[in-house]
């Protein structure tokens, strides 16, 4: 029972594949476009994130350079803000937008933003469920239907994680858009361009949520838990 060979899987997942492709192309295209425009403040991404944090009274977040293209992330476990070289060192509007978005997550953490706390609590569970779900589903299909239901529950955890990620990412971008201007990181005339990078990146999280939901629906239908199929 290999999903990728199943015509039903391809049919159900097609919208997710299309949306993911559009989101990826839009994110890379928008980032590349505004990476050629230097911010008037001439701050690097790392400096912009630091200024945003300090203006908010946050001094206990370490800003690091990490490898990878757009591998930027905030780690609430050790309070580190990790920026890719294209963001950490660049003075572009793209770099500043991404860096301030990640600083927005640090602000969420400092302010006890509930969706971020919930998502952080789900991380270890989701890491397990994402690997174990298909194993349980296959066991259930071959041996015991109850095992398949456990797999479905594990997939549902991934859906919850993907959905709670949406307000977390949207809020971080909203904080970044406000404070980039109020903290003097970008000029008001530059804010829209920096914000477009964040809007494009948010589409990738929407695509991830759609993919998680459709994957869950596929397996529920394939196992006869929706639509009455039992083959």
LINBEL-V293824 format. One line per field, one symbol per residue. phi: phi as a letter, one per 20 degrees, with the letter a starting at -180 (. if undefined). psi: psi as a letter, one per 20 degrees, with the letter a starting at -180 (. if undefined). burial: + if it has 16 or more other C-alpha atoms within 10 Angstrom, else -. Layout:
# LINBEL-V293824
phi = ???
psi = ???
burial = ???
This chain:
# LINBEL-V293824
phi = .egfeegfffffeggffffffffffffffffffefedeffflffgffffffffffendcddeddecfoelefaddffclddddfgfdgeedefffffffffffffffgffemfggffffffegfffffffeegfgfffgffeccgffffffffffffffgffffffffffffffffffegefemecfgfefffffffffffffffffffffffffffgffffenecmmece
psi = nohiiohhghghighggghgggggggggggghgiiiopqhikqrgghgggggghijkojkpppqprrqpljpqpoigjlqoopqhiggiqjrhgggggghghhhhhggghjkoghgggghhighghhghhhhghghggghhhfohhhhhghgghhhghggghghhghghggggggghghhghjkhqqhiihgghhhghgghhhhhghgggggghgghghhghjjipijqj.
burial = --------+---+--++-++--++-++--++--++-+++--++++++++++++-------+-+-++---+-+++++---+++++++++++++++++++++++++++++++----++--++-+---+--++--++-+++-++---+-++++++++++++++++++++-++++++-+++-++--+-++---++-+++++++++++++++++++++++++++++++--------
